Amino acid sequence: MAGLSLYFEDGHDDLDDFGFDDYGSDCDGIRITAFLDAGQDNLTPLGRLEKYAFSENVFNRQIVARGLLDVLREFSDNENDFISVMETVARMSEDGEPTVRAELMEQVPNIAMFLHESRPNFPAAFSRYLVPIVVRYLTDPNNQVRKTSQAALLVLLEQGLISKTDMETKVCPVLLDLTEPSSDDDYKIEAVAIVCKVVTMLSKDTVEHLLLPRFCDLCSDARLFQVRKVCAANFGEFCSIVGQEATEKLLMPKFFDLCSDSLWGIRKACAECFMMVSNSTSPEVRRAKLSPLFISLISDQSRWVRQAAFQSLGRFISTFANPSSTGLHFREDGALLEVPRCTSDRVMHEGFTHTIPNRNNSPMTTNNTRNTKEMEQTDENFNSFHYWRSPLPDISGELEMLSCHTTEEKKEKEAPEDNCPDSMSSPGQTTSDQIQKVLDCLQPHMDDPDVQAQVQVLSAALKAAQLDSPGDDSMTETQLEMEPESNTGSPVVEGTSVEVQSESEDSPTEEEEAMETPSASESCPVQEQGDEETQTEPLEDQEESPPNSPVLESELIESVEEEGKEDSANSPLSDDKPKIQNVIPQQLLDQYLSMTDPARAQTVDTEIAKHCAFSLPGVALTLGRQNWHCLKDTYETLATDVQWKVRRTLAFSIHELAVILGDQLTAADLVPIFNGFLKDLDEVRIGVLKHLYDFLKLLHADKRREYLYQLQEFMVTDNSRNWRFRYELAEQLILIIELYSHYDVYDYLRQIALTLCSDKVSEVRWISYKLVVEILQKLYACGADDLGLNFINELTVRFCHCPKWVGRQAFAFICQAVVEEDCMPMEQFSQHLLPSLLSLSSDPVANVRVLVAKALRQSVMEKAYFKEPGCSYSDELEETVMALQSDKDRDVRFFASLDPTKGLMDTAPLI
C-alpha cells in the first residue's frame, strides 16, 4: 500500500473512492501536495485543490486541511491564486466533519506565521480569512474543535499575530457572550479559562475596558464553583495587569469573598496567588487588610488550605520588602547587590528622616528640616531606591557651633558659682555635649548595624562622662539619656528623644514631635541597672584635649570602642533580643517561625520545613540585617534538620543570605553553618560548592584563607562516580583564584588542579586544563616568574612526557590556551613550552598530532612575536607545520592547512 502513487494520473472521478485513505499513516513521508501535480484530468492546480478539498471522501479532505501550509507556499507568488486558496480555506472551515475542522484549525497558527513572514498584506488577509474561523470555532459544538481553537488562539496571541482591533471587536465579544449567566455551563467554564489566559497577553486598557467587569461578576458566580475556582487561580494575573488602583477598588472585595468561600479548593487557590495580589496593592492595604486575611487562611479548618498558605507565607512576607530600607536590589540577571551610598552633600544637608514606632506599632516619620516629598521635588535625579539611606552627615558646622558654645560656657564658668549654679562647666561636661552631638548626627542611620554598634559604644561613653561630670547630679530633665541597644525590646536602636517623654498618654501631638525610645516606661529599671553595669572610665583624650576644642566623630568612636565592646560583651543585658520587629505584622513573623515546629509537620505538611528554608532568604531580605536576631534561631534549627532536603535548600542559598546580612553577621552566624555543610552529604555539599566563590568573596581575607585547607576535601565524595561534583569544583576554582595570593594559589590550588587533570572522566579533565592555564596566568600576572617556571616544568614532566596519549594531548591543548590567553610573555613561552610542543609533532598517536597542528597553525604562528624576521623559532615552526600538512592522517593535514581567518573548529570532543 505504501508504494502506491499519489499523482492520480487516471483522472477518473471514481478515484475519490480510493483517495488518500488507502495510505494510512505511511503517507507521512510523502509530499502531501502531490495531488496538485498535473495529471490526465486536465484540471488546473486550483481546480484539483477544489476537487479534493470538497471530496466526498473524508480522508481526502483531512489531507488537504493538513497540507494547507504547503499549498499556500505553492501559490504564494501569485496574488490572485493566493486569494483563491484563502477563500477555499474559508469554505473548508464550514466542513461538517469535526476531524476536518480540527485538522484545519491545527494549521492556522502555522499559516499565520508563514503569512506574517512572507506576505506584505498579512494583517488584512489574516483578519479577513483566518480570525473569523478561530472565533467561530470557539463556539463549535464539538469539544475537540473547541479545544483546538482555544490552543490556536493562545499561540496567535503569544506570537502577537492578532491585532488589538480584532481582539476588541471579534474575539472579546465572543468570550463575553460565552461567559454570560445564561450561557451553557461547559462553554462558560472553558471561556473563563480562556479569558484568564488571554489577559496576560493584552494591554491594560483592553483588560480594564472589556474583561475586568465581567471577571468581577464571574468571581461571584454562585451556581458554578468551577468558574469561581478558575477566577481564584488566576486572580493574581488580573491584579498585576490592571494595577494598584483597580485592584484595591474593584478586585479586593471579590478577593475577600473568594478567600471565605465555602469550598476549600477555592480558598486554596487564593492562598497560592496571594503574593501576586499583594504585589498589586499599596503597603497600607497590604498591612491592614491582606495580613489579617492571610492569617485567616493559615488557620483555616482545611489542611490543604493551611498547607498552601504556609507554602506562600514566605513569598507574601517578601512583598513587604523595601529597597530603601534593606539597601539591596536585584540586578537584571537576578544577582543581589548592595546599593551604593550617596555621597552628595546636597542630599545630606537637605534633611534627615527618622522612622520610629508609635504605640500602634506603625511607623511615624519626622523630618529635621522639611518634608521628604519636598526634598525629593527639589532634586528630580534623587531616587530613594538608589539612595536607600542617607550617608553619614558632615558635622563640621555643628562642631563649629559647639566650639562657640563651649567658649561661652568657659566665660560663664568665671562667674561666681552662687549666681549661676546650673551653668557650671567642666571638661567632662564638654565631652558629654560633644558625644551627644555625635549621637544626634548618627540617629538618621540606625538601620545600619555598624552605626548601631557605634551608638552603643558612644552611649556607654556618654554615661561615663556624665557620671564623672561635677554637674552630673544637677542634670536637667531635658538632657538626653541614651540606653544600650540591649535595654530595649526593639531589634533596632532607635536612639533617644530630644524631649522627655510625657507621662500622660493623652497627648499624641507632643509624642509625634519628639523622638521616643520604644517601651521607655518599661525600660527605666533596666536602664538604671545598665547604668551601673556599663560604666566606663573617662576618656583618655579628655585630659589632653582642651575643653573648647571640637572632637571629631571618628576620634570619639575610636577612643571608646575598645572599652565599650568589652563592657557590652560582659553585660548581662546583651542576651538574645526578643523576636519583635516592625517591618511586617508580628503575627506573620510568628507564624513563619512556627514552621520549624515538629507539630506543624504532623498537622500541616511534612515538607513544611523545606518551604520555610526555601523562602528564608526572602524573609531575611524583607526584615533587614538589623532584625536578623528574629530569624537566627530558626535558621540554625533548619541547618540541623534531619531531612537532607532542608539542609540542601539552605546550602544553595547561603551565599545570598550572606549578601543580605553583611560581612559581620556572616562571619558570626553563617560561617559555622557553612562549615557544617562542608562535612554534610554530597547532596548538601553540592549546594555549597556551586556558590563557593560567591560565599568566600564576602569573607575577610584572613577568614577566607582558612578554607584553603578544606578545598582538598571536595575531592572526596560519597560516590566516586559523581564526576559532576569534581567538574563543579574545577569551575569554582577558576573563579576562586582571584581571591587568593599567588603564593596560596601555588601552594594549595596547584596540586588540586593537577589531580583533576588526571581524572578518569574527560569532561573533568577538559575543565581542569583551563584551570591550569588560569593558575599559570595568575603566577605571571603577579610577577612570580620563578613559581611559573616551576609550574611549567611540572606540567612538562607530567603531561608532555606522559606515557598515555591523553596526557600528551592535554599538553598541546594547554600550550594553545596559554598562547591564546596571553598568560606569559611569548619569549618565555618559546623558551620553556614551545620546544616540548614541537616535539609532539611526531607523536605516534594521531589525536595528539591533531591538537599540535591546531595549536601551531591557529594560535602560535598568529602571534606577532613569531612573525618577526629575527625570531629564532620561525623557521622551525614553518618546517613543523609543513611536515604536519603532509601527515598520513587526514585530520592532521586538515588542521595543519586550515586558514586561521576562517571559523575555527571546536576540538573539545577530541580531549
C-alpha positions in Angstrom: 0.0 0.0 0.0 2.8 2.4 0.9 4.2 2.2 -2.6 1.1 3.4 -4.5 1.3 6.7 -6.3 -0.4 9.9 -5.1 -0.4 11.6 -8.5 -3.9 10.4 -9.6 -2.9 10.1 -13.3 -6.0 8.1 -14.4 -8.3 11.1 -14.0 -11.5 9.1 -13.3 -14.0 10.6 -10.9 -14.3 7.3 -9.1 -10.7 7.8 -7.9 -12.3 9.5 -4.9 -13.3 6.1 -3.8 -9.7 5.2 -3.3 -8.2 8.6 -2.4 -5.7 9.2 0.3 -7.3 6.9 2.9 -5.5 3.9 1.4 -2.2 5.1 2.7 -2.9 5.4 6.3 0.0 6.6 8.5 2.5 5.6 5.8 1.8 8.8 3.8 3.6 11.0 6.4 6.8 10.8 4.5 5.2 11.6 1.1 4.7 15.1 -0.3 1.1 16.0 0.6 0.7 18.5 -2.2 1.4 15.8 -4.8 -2.3 15.9 -5.8 -1.6 19.3 -7.3 0.7 17.9 -9.9 -0.5 17.7 -13.5 -2.4 14.6 -14.4 -4.8 13.3 -17.0 -7.8 15.1 -15.5 -7.0 18.3 -17.5 -7.6 20.4 -14.3 -5.5 23.3 -13.1 -3.8 23.0 -9.7 -6.5 25.2 -8.2 -9.1 23.0 -9.8 -7.6 19.9 -8.3 -7.4 21.7 -4.9 -11.1 22.4 -5.1 -11.8 18.8 -6.2 -10.1 17.2 -3.2 -10.9 19.9 -0.7 -14.6 19.2 -1.2 -14.4 15.5 -2.0 -17.0 13.1 -0.6 -14.1 11.1 0.9 -13.5 12.4 4.4 -9.8 11.4 4.4 -9.1 13.4 1.2 -10.5 16.5 2.9 -8.4 15.8 6.0 -5.2 15.5 3.9 -6.0 18.8 2.2 -6.5 20.5 5.5 -3.3 19.1 6.8 -1.4 20.3 3.8 -2.8 23.8 3.6 0.6 25.4 4.6 2.3 23.6 1.7 -0.5 24.6 -0.6 -0.1 28.3 0.3 3.7 28.0 -0.3 2.9 26.7 -3.8 0.6 29.7 -4.7 2.3 32.5 -2.7 3.9 34.0 -5.7 0.6 34.9 -7.5 -1.8 37.2 -5.7 -4.9 36.0 -7.4 -4.1 32.4 -6.7 -3.3 33.2 -3.1 -6.7 34.9 -2.7 -8.4 31.8 -4.3 -6.6 29.5 -1.8 -7.7 31.6 1.2 -11.3 31.6 0.0 -11.1 27.8 -0.3 -9.8 27.6 3.3 -12.7 29.8 4.4 -15.2 27.4 2.7 -13.4 24.3 4.1 -13.9 25.7 7.6 -17.6 25.0 7.3 -17.0 21.3 6.7 -19.5 19.1 8.6 -16.9 16.6 9.7 -15.3 17.6 13.1 -12.0 15.9 12.2 -11.6 18.1 9.1 -12.3 21.2 11.1 -9.8 20.1 13.8 -7.1 19.4 11.2 -7.8 22.8 9.7 -7.5 24.7 13.0 -4.2 23.0 13.9 -2.7 24.5 10.7 -4.0 28.1 11.4 -1.0 29.2 13.7 1.5 27.8 11.1 -0.3 29.5 8.2 -0.4 32.8 10.2 3.4 32.7 10.9 4.0 32.0 7.2 1.8 34.9 6.1 3.4 37.2 8.6 6.9 36.4 7.3 6.2 36.4 3.6 3.1 38.4 2.8 3.3 42.3 2.9 -0.5 42.5 3.3 -0.6 39.9 6.1 -2.8 41.8 8.6 -5.6 42.3 6.1 -5.6 38.7 4.8 -5.3 37.2 8.3 -8.1 39.4 9.7 -10.4 38.7 6.8 -10.0 35.0 6.4 -8.4 33.3 9.5 -9.6 35.3 12.5 -13.3 34.6 11.8 -12.5 30.9 11.6 -10.8 30.9 15.0 -13.6 32.9 16.6 -16.3 30.7 15.1 -14.6 27.5 16.3 -14.6 28.8 19.9 -18.4 28.1 19.9 -18.1 24.8 17.9 -20.4 22.1 19.2 -17.5 19.6 19.0 -15.3 19.5 22.1 -12.1 18.6 20.1 -12.6 21.5 17.7 -13.2 24.0 20.6 -10.0 22.8 22.4 -8.0 23.1 19.2 -9.3 26.7 18.5 -8.5 27.7 22.1 -5.0 26.5 21.8 -4.6 28.2 18.4 -5.9 31.5 19.9 -3.3 31.4 22.7 -0.5 30.7 20.2 -1.6 33.6 18.0 -1.7 35.9 21.0 1.8 34.8 22.2 3.2 35.5 18.8 1.5 38.9 18.6 -0.3 38.0 15.3 -3.8 39.2 16.3 -4.2 42.9 16.2 -5.7 44.9 19.1 -8.7 45.8 16.9 -9.5 42.2 16.2 -9.2 41.3 19.8 -11.6 44.1 20.9 -14.1 43.7 18.1 -14.1 40.0 17.2 -12.5 37.8 20.0 -13.5 39.5 23.2 -17.2 39.9 22.3 -17.4 36.2 21.7 -15.7 35.4 25.0 -18.1 37.8 26.8 -21.1 36.1 25.2 -19.8 32.7 26.3 -19.5 33.9 29.9 -23.0 35.3 30.2 -25.0 34.0 33.1 -27.4 32.3 30.6 -24.5 30.6 28.7 -24.1 26.8 28.6 -22.1 25.6 31.6 -19.4 23.8 29.6 -18.9 26.7 27.3 -18.8 29.1 30.2 -16.2 27.2 32.1 -14.0 26.9 29.1 -14.5 30.6 28.2 -13.5 31.7 31.7 -10.2 29.7 31.4 -9.5 31.4 28.1 -10.3 34.8 29.4 -7.9 34.3 32.3 -5.1 33.2 30.0 -5.8 35.9 27.4 -5.4 38.8 29.9 -1.7 38.2 30.3 -1.2 39.0 26.6 -3.5 42.0 26.3 -2.9 45.6 27.2 -4.1 47.2 30.5 -6.6 49.4 28.7 -8.2 46.4 26.9 -8.5 44.3 30.1 -9.9 47.2 32.2 -12.4 48.2 29.5 -13.7 44.9 28.3 -12.8 42.0 30.6 -12.5 43.4 34.1 -16.2 44.0 34.8 -17.1 40.5 33.6 -14.3 39.0 35.7 -15.7 40.6 38.8 -19.1 39.1 38.0 -17.6 35.7 37.4 -15.9 35.8 40.8 -19.3 35.9 42.4 -20.9 33.2 40.3 -23.0 31.3 42.8 -24.0 28.5 40.5 -20.8 27.1 39.2 -17.9 26.6 41.6 -15.6 25.7 38.7 -15.9 29.3 37.5 -15.0 30.7 40.9 -12.1 28.3 41.2 -10.7 29.4 37.8 -11.1 33.0 38.8 -9.3 32.4 42.1 -6.4 30.6 40.5 -5.9 33.5 38.0 -6.7 36.3 40.3 -3.1 37.4 40.6 -2.7 37.8 36.9 -5.6 40.2 36.7 -4.3 42.2 39.6 -0.8 42.6 38.1 -2.3 43.8 34.8 -4.9 46.2 35.9 -2.7 47.9 38.5 -3.0 49.1 42.1 -6.0 51.4 41.8 -8.3 49.0 40.1 -7.1 46.2 42.3 -8.0 48.0 45.5 -11.2 49.5 44.2 -12.8 46.6 42.3 -10.9 43.3 42.9 -10.1 43.4 46.6 -13.8 42.9 47.7 -14.1 39.9 45.3 -10.8 38.5 46.7 -12.1 38.7 50.2 -15.2 36.8 49.2 -13.2 34.1 47.4 -10.9 33.7 50.5 -14.0 33.0 52.6 -15.7 30.7 50.0 -17.4 27.6 51.3 -15.2 25.3 49.1 -11.7 24.6 50.3 -10.3 24.3 46.8 -11.2 28.0 46.1 -9.6 29.1 49.3 -6.5 27.1 48.5 -6.3 28.8 45.1 -6.5 32.2 46.8 -3.6 31.2 49.1 -1.5 30.2 46.2 -1.9 33.5 44.3 -1.6 35.7 47.5 1.8 37.0 46.6 0.8 38.4 43.2 -2.2 40.0 44.7 -0.1 41.6 47.5 2.3 43.0 44.9 -0.5 44.9 43.3 -1.6 46.7 46.5 -0.2 49.6 48.5 1.8 49.0 51.7 -1.1 50.3 53.8 -3.6 47.8 52.3 -1.1 45.1 52.4 -0.5 45.6 56.1 -4.0 46.5 57.3 -6.2 44.2 55.1 -4.2 41.5 53.4 -2.3 40.4 56.5 -5.3 39.6 58.6 -6.8 37.8 55.6 -3.7 35.7 55.2 -3.7 34.8 58.9 -7.3 33.5 58.5 -6.1 31.3 55.7 -3.2 30.0 57.8 -5.7 29.0 60.5 -8.2 27.6 58.0 -10.1 24.4 59.0 -8.9 22.6 55.9 -5.5 21.1 56.0 -5.0 21.7 52.3 -5.7 25.4 52.6 -3.3 25.7 55.6 -0.7 23.8 53.6 -0.9 26.2 50.6 -0.9 29.2 52.9 2.2 28.2 54.7 3.9 27.5 51.3 3.0 31.0 50.3 3.8 32.7 53.6 7.4 33.4 52.9 6.6 34.8 49.4 3.9 37.0 50.9 6.3 38.3 53.6 8.8 39.2 50.8 6.3 41.6 49.3 6.9 43.9 52.4 10.5 44.3 51.3 11.5 47.9 50.6 14.8 48.6 48.9 15.1 52.0 50.6 15.4 50.2 53.9 17.1 47.0 53.0 19.7 48.7 50.9 19.7 45.8 48.4 18.3 45.5 44.9 18.2 42.8 42.2 20.1 43.2 39.0 18.6 42.1 35.7 20.4 38.8 35.8 19.0 38.1 39.3 22.1 38.9 41.3 21.5 40.6 44.6 23.6 43.8 45.0 24.0 46.4 47.7 23.0 49.8 46.7 26.0 52.2 47.0 25.7 55.0 49.5 25.1 58.5 48.2 27.9 61.0 48.7 26.1 64.1 47.6 26.5 66.9 50.1 23.3 68.4 48.8 21.3 65.4 49.7 23.0 65.2 53.1 22.1 68.8 54.1 18.5 68.7 52.7 17.2 66.9 55.7 17.1 63.6 57.5 14.1 61.3 58.1 13.7 59.2 61.2 11.2 56.4 61.4 10.2 55.3 64.9 7.5 53.1 66.3 4.5 54.6 68.0 2.0 52.9 70.3 0.1 51.4 67.4 3.3 49.8 66.0 3.0 51.8 62.9 5.9 53.9 61.5 6.0 57.6 62.3 8.1 59.9 60.3 9.6 63.2 61.4 11.9 65.5 59.4 14.6 67.7 60.8 14.2 70.4 58.2 11.4 69.7 55.7 9.1 67.1 54.4 10.7 64.2 52.5 8.4 64.8 49.5 9.6 68.4 49.3 13.2 67.2 49.4 12.6 64.8 46.5 10.9 67.6 44.5 14.0 69.8 44.8 16.1 67.2 43.1 14.5 65.3 40.2 17.5 63.0 40.0 17.0 61.8 43.6 15.8 58.2 43.8 15.0 56.6 47.1 15.8 53.2 45.6 19.4 54.1 44.7 19.9 56.4 47.7 18.5 54.0 50.1 19.9 55.6 53.2 21.4 58.9 53.9 25.2 58.9 54.3 27.0 59.9 57.5 26.5 63.7 57.6 29.2 66.3 57.6 29.1 67.7 61.2 31.8 70.3 60.8 29.2 73.1 61.0 27.8 71.6 64.2 31.2 71.3 65.7 32.0 74.9 65.0 28.8 75.9 66.8 29.8 73.5 69.6 33.2 75.3 69.8 31.5 78.7 70.1 29.1 77.3 72.7 32.0 75.9 74.7 33.7 79.3 74.7 30.6 80.9 76.1 30.4 78.3 78.8 34.0 79.0 79.7 33.2 82.6 80.2 30.2 81.8 82.4 32.4 79.5 84.4 34.4 82.6 85.6 31.2 84.0 87.2 30.5 83.2 90.9 29.1 79.7 91.3 26.3 81.1 93.6 24.9 83.2 90.9 24.6 80.5 88.3 24.9 77.0 89.7 23.3 75.3 86.7 25.7 76.7 84.2 28.8 75.1 85.6 31.0 73.5 83.0 33.9 71.1 83.1 35.9 69.0 80.6 33.6 66.1 81.4 30.6 68.2 80.7 32.0 69.5 77.4 32.9 65.9 76.3 29.4 64.8 77.1 28.0 67.5 74.9 30.3 66.5 72.1 29.4 62.9 72.4 25.7 63.8 72.5 26.1 65.9 69.3 27.7 63.0 67.5 24.9 60.7 68.7 22.3 63.1 67.3 24.0 63.0 64.0 24.0 59.3 63.9 20.3 59.0 64.5 19.3 59.0 60.8 21.4 56.0 60.1 20.1 53.5 62.7 19.3 50.9 60.0 23.0 50.2 59.6 24.3 47.6 62.1 27.7 49.3 62.2 26.1 52.6 63.2 24.1 50.7 65.9 27.3 49.4 67.3 28.8 52.8 67.3 25.8 54.3 69.1 26.0 51.6 71.8 29.7 52.4 72.4 29.1 56.1 72.5 26.1 55.6 74.8 28.4 54.0 77.4 30.9 56.7 77.0 28.3 59.3 77.5 27.1 57.8 80.7 30.7 57.6 82.0 31.3 61.2 81.1 28.1 62.3 82.8 29.0 60.4 86.0 32.4 62.0 86.1 31.0 65.4 85.5 30.7 67.7 88.6 27.3 68.8 87.5 26.0 65.3 87.0 23.6 65.5 89.9 22.1 68.7 88.6 21.2 67.4 85.1 18.0 68.9 83.8 15.2 66.8 82.6 15.7 68.0 79.0 19.1 66.3 78.8 19.2 63.1 76.7 19.6 59.6 78.1 21.0 57.1 75.7 20.4 53.5 76.7 22.2 50.5 75.1 20.7 48.5 72.3 20.0 45.5 74.5 18.0 47.6 77.0 15.0 47.9 74.7 12.7 45.3 73.2 13.1 46.7 69.7 15.6 45.0 67.5 16.9 48.3 66.2 18.3 51.0 68.5 16.1 54.0 67.7 18.1 56.4 69.9 16.6 58.8 72.4 14.1 61.6 72.2 15.0 65.2 72.0 12.4 65.8 74.7 11.4 63.8 77.7 8.5 61.5 77.0 5.3 62.8 78.5 3.8 60.7 81.3 0.4 61.4 80.0 -0.8 59.2 77.1 -3.4 61.7 76.1 -1.0 64.0 74.1 -0.2 62.3 70.8 0.8 65.6 69.2 3.7 66.1 71.6 4.8 62.5 71.2 4.9 62.8 67.4 7.1 65.8 67.7 9.6 64.1 69.9 11.6 61.0 69.1 10.7 58.3 71.6 12.5 55.2 72.6 10.2 52.2 72.4 8.9 51.0 75.8 10.6 53.8 77.6 8.4 53.5 80.7 9.1 49.8 81.0 12.9 50.1 80.5 13.6 52.6 83.2 14.5 50.0 85.9 16.6 48.1 83.4 18.3 51.3 82.3 19.3 52.1 85.9 20.8 48.7 86.2 22.5 49.1 82.9 24.0 52.4 84.0 25.7 50.7 86.9 26.9 47.7 84.9 28.1 49.6 81.8 30.1 52.3 83.4 33.4 53.0 81.8 36.4 55.0 82.7 36.6 58.6 81.4 38.1 59.1 78.0 41.9 59.2 78.0 41.7 62.1 75.5 39.7 64.2 77.9 42.7 65.4 79.9 44.8 66.0 76.8 42.2 67.9 74.8 41.3 71.4 75.9 37.6 71.9 76.7 36.9 74.2 73.9 38.5 72.0 71.1 35.9 70.2 69.0 36.3 66.4 69.0 35.5 64.7 65.7 33.1 61.8 65.5 35.8 59.3 64.4 38.1 60.3 67.3 35.3 59.7 69.8 34.4 56.4 68.4 38.0 55.1 68.3 38.7 56.3 71.8 35.9 54.4 73.4 35.4 51.5 71.1 37.7 49.1 73.0 36.2 49.8 76.4 32.6 49.8 75.0 33.0 46.5 73.3 34.4 44.8 76.4 31.7 46.2 78.8 28.9 45.5 76.4 30.1 41.9 75.9 30.3 41.3 79.7 27.0 43.0 80.4 24.1 40.6 81.2 21.9 42.9 79.2 23.5 41.6 75.9 21.4 38.5 75.9 19.2 37.5 72.9 16.7 40.1 71.9 13.0 39.4 71.7 11.9 38.4 68.3 10.0 41.6 67.7 10.2 44.0 64.8 8.0 46.5 63.0 8.8 45.7 59.3 5.9 43.2 58.9 3.0 42.4 61.1 4.2 40.4 64.0 1.6 37.7 63.5 3.1 36.8 60.1 6.5 36.5 61.6 5.3 34.3 64.4 3.6 32.0 62.0 6.7 31.8 59.8 8.9 31.0 62.8 6.5 28.2 63.8 7.1 26.4 60.5 10.0 24.6 62.2 7.8 23.3 64.9 7.6 19.4 64.6 3.9 19.6 65.2 3.4 21.6 62.0 4.8 18.7 60.0 2.1 16.4 61.5 -0.8 18.8 61.2 0.0 20.8 58.0 2.7 19.4 55.7 5.6 17.0 56.1 7.6 19.3 53.7 6.8 22.5 55.6 10.4 22.8 56.9 11.7 22.7 53.3 9.3 25.5 52.3 10.5 27.5 55.3 14.1 27.1 54.2 13.3 27.9 50.6 11.8 31.3 51.5 14.1 32.3 54.3 16.4 34.5 52.3 13.4 36.5 51.1 12.1 36.9 54.6 15.6 37.9 55.8 15.8 40.5 53.0 12.5 41.9 54.0 13.3 42.2 57.7 16.8 43.5 57.0 20.0 42.7 58.8 19.0 44.7 61.8 16.3 42.2 62.5 18.4 39.1 61.9 18.1 38.1 65.5 14.4 37.2 64.8 15.5 34.6 62.3 18.8 33.4 63.7 17.4 30.5 65.8 15.1 29.4 63.0 18.0 29.3 60.6 20.1 27.2 63.0 17.2 24.9 63.5 16.8 24.4 59.8 20.5 23.9 59.3 20.4 20.9 61.7 17.1 19.4 60.3 17.1 15.7 59.9 15.9 15.9 56.3 18.8 16.5 54.0 16.5 18.2 51.5 16.0 21.0 54.0 19.8 21.4 54.6 20.4 21.2 50.8 17.9 24.1 50.3 19.8 26.2 52.8 23.2 25.3 51.3 22.1 26.5 47.8 21.1 29.9 49.2 23.6 30.6 51.9 25.6 32.9 49.6 22.6 35.1 49.0 21.9 35.2 52.7 25.5 36.3 53.3 24.9 39.3 50.9 21.8 40.2 52.9 23.4 40.0 56.3 26.8 41.6 55.5 30.3 40.6 56.5 29.9 40.9 60.3 26.8 38.8 60.7 28.1 36.4 58.1 31.3 35.7 60.0 29.5 35.4 63.3 26.4 33.3 62.3 26.8 31.8 58.8 30.3 30.7 58.8 29.8 27.9 61.4 26.8 26.7 59.5 28.7 26.8 56.3 31.5 24.7 57.9 28.9 22.2 58.9 27.6 22.0 55.3 31.1 21.2 54.1 31.0 18.0 56.0 27.5 17.0 55.1 26.2 14.6 52.4 27.2 15.2 48.8 23.6 16.3 48.1 24.1 19.2 50.6 27.8 19.9 49.8 27.0 20.4 46.1 24.8 23.4 47.1 27.8 25.0 48.9 30.2 24.1 46.1 28.1 25.6 43.4 28.4 29.0 45.0 31.7 28.6 46.8 33.2 31.6 45.1 30.2 33.8 45.9 30.4 33.0 49.6 34.2 33.2 50.0 34.4 36.6 48.4 32.2 38.0 51.1 34.5 37.0 53.9 37.6 38.8 55.2 40.9 37.8 53.8 42.1 36.1 57.0 38.8 34.1 57.4 38.8 33.2 53.7 42.3 31.8 53.9 41.2 29.2 56.4 39.3 27.5 53.7 42.4 26.8 51.6 43.0 23.8 53.8 39.5 22.5 53.2 39.3 22.7 49.4 41.1 19.4 49.2 38.2 17.7 51.0 35.9 18.4 48.0 38.0 15.8 46.1 36.5 13.1 48.3 32.8 12.2 47.5 30.4 9.6 48.8 30.1 8.2 45.3 33.2 8.1 43.2 31.1 8.1 40.0 29.8 11.5 40.9 32.1 13.2 38.4 29.9 16.3 38.2 31.0 17.2 41.7 34.6 17.3 40.6 33.6 19.2 37.5 31.9 21.9 39.6 34.9 22.1 41.9 37.2 22.9 38.9 34.8 25.6 37.7 34.7 27.2 41.1 38.5 27.1 41.5 38.8 29.0 38.3 36.8 31.8 39.9 38.4 31.4 43.4 41.9 32.1 42.0 41.4 35.8 42.1 40.6 35.7 45.9 44.0 34.4 47.0 47.6 35.5 46.6 49.8 33.8 44.0 51.7 32.0 46.9 48.5 30.5 48.1 47.4 29.5 44.6 50.7 27.8 44.0 50.8 26.0 47.4 47.2 24.8 47.5 45.2 25.2 44.3 48.0 23.9 42.0 48.0 20.4 43.5 44.2 20.1 43.3 44.3 21.3 39.6 46.9 18.7 38.7 44.9 15.9 40.4 41.8 16.9 38.5 43.8 16.9 35.2 44.3 13.2 35.7 40.6 12.4 36.3 39.0 9.4 34.7 36.2 11.5 33.1 37.1 13.6 30.1 34.7 16.4 31.0 36.5 16.9 34.3 39.9 16.9 32.6 38.7 19.4 30.0 37.7 22.0 32.5 40.8 21.2 34.6 43.1 22.2 31.8 41.5 25.6 31.8 42.1 25.8 35.5 45.8 25.1 34.9 46.0 27.9 32.4 44.3 30.3 34.9 46.8 29.4 37.6 49.7 30.0 35.2 48.3 33.3 34.2 47.9 34.3 37.9 51.6 33.5 38.6 52.9 35.5 35.8 50.5 38.4 36.3 51.8 38.7 39.9 55.4 38.7 38.7 56.2 35.3 40.2 58.2 34.1 37.3 60.2 31.6 39.3 57.0 29.9 40.5 55.6 30.0 37.0 58.7 28.3 35.7 58.5 25.6 38.3 54.9 25.0 37.4 55.8 24.8 33.7 58.5 22.2 34.4 56.0 20.2 36.4 53.4 20.4 33.5 56.1 19.2 31.1 57.1 16.2 33.2 53.5 15.3 34.0 51.9 15.7 30.6 54.4 16.1 27.7 56.3 13.0 28.8 53.2 11.2 29.9 53.1 7.5 28.8 49.4 7.9 28.0 48.5 9.8 24.8 45.7 11.6 26.7 48.3 13.4 28.8 50.4 14.4 25.8 47.2 15.6 24.1 46.4 17.7 27.2 49.8 19.3 27.0 49.1 20.5 23.4 45.8 22.0 24.5 47.4 23.8 27.5 50.0 25.3 25.2 47.4 26.6 22.8 45.4 28.1 25.7 48.4 29.7 27.2 49.1 31.5 23.8 45.5 32.5 23.2 45.1 33.9 26.8 48.5 35.6 26.8 49.3 34.0 30.1 53.0 34.7 29.8 55.5 36.6 27.7 56.0 34.9 24.3 59.7 35.0 24.8 59.4 32.7 27.9 56.8 30.6 26.1 59.2 30.0 23.2 62.0 29.0 25.7 60.1 26.8 28.1 57.0 25.4 26.3 57.5 25.6 22.6 60.3 23.0 22.3 58.2 20.4 24.1 55.2 21.2 21.9 57.2 20.9 18.7 58.5 17.5 19.9 54.9 16.2 20.0 54.5 16.8 16.2 56.0 13.4 15.6 53.9 11.6 18.2 52.7 8.2 17.1 49.1 8.9 18.1 47.1 10.9 15.5 44.9 12.6 18.1 47.9 14.2 19.7 49.2 15.5 16.4 45.8 16.9 15.6 45.9 19.2 18.6 49.6 20.1 17.9 48.7 21.1 14.4 45.7 23.1 15.6 47.8 24.9 18.3 50.7 25.8 15.9 48.6 26.8 12.9 45.8 28.7 14.6 47.5 30.2 17.7 51.3 30.1 17.8 52.0 31.2 14.3 49.4 34.0 14.5 51.3 35.8 17.3 53.3 38.8 16.2 56.3 37.6 18.1 56.8 34.6 15.9 56.2 36.7 12.7 59.1 39.0 13.3 62.1 38.4 11.0 64.5 38.0 13.8 62.6 35.2 15.6 64.8 32.2 16.0 61.8 29.8 16.1 60.1 30.9 12.9 62.0 28.6 10.6 61.4 25.6 12.9 57.7 26.4 13.2 57.4 26.5 9.4 59.1 23.2 9.0 57.0 21.5 11.6 53.8 22.8 10.1 54.9 21.7 6.6 55.5 18.3 8.0 52.1 18.1 9.6 50.5 19.3 6.3 51.8 16.1 4.7 50.9 13.9 7.6 49.4 10.5 6.8 46.3 11.3 8.9 43.6 13.2 7.1 42.5 15.2 10.2 46.1 16.3 11.0 46.5 17.5 7.4 43.2 19.4 7.7 44.1 21.4 10.8 47.7 22.0 9.7 46.4 23.5 6.5 43.3 25.3 7.9 43.2 29.1 7.3 43.2 30.7 10.8 41.0 33.5 9.5 38.2 31.1 8.8 35.8 29.7 11.5 37.8 27.6 14.0 36.6 24.1 14.6 35.9 23.1 18.1 38.1 20.1 19.0 36.8 19.7 22.5 35.3 16.3 21.8 38.8 15.1 21.0 40.0 15.7 24.5 
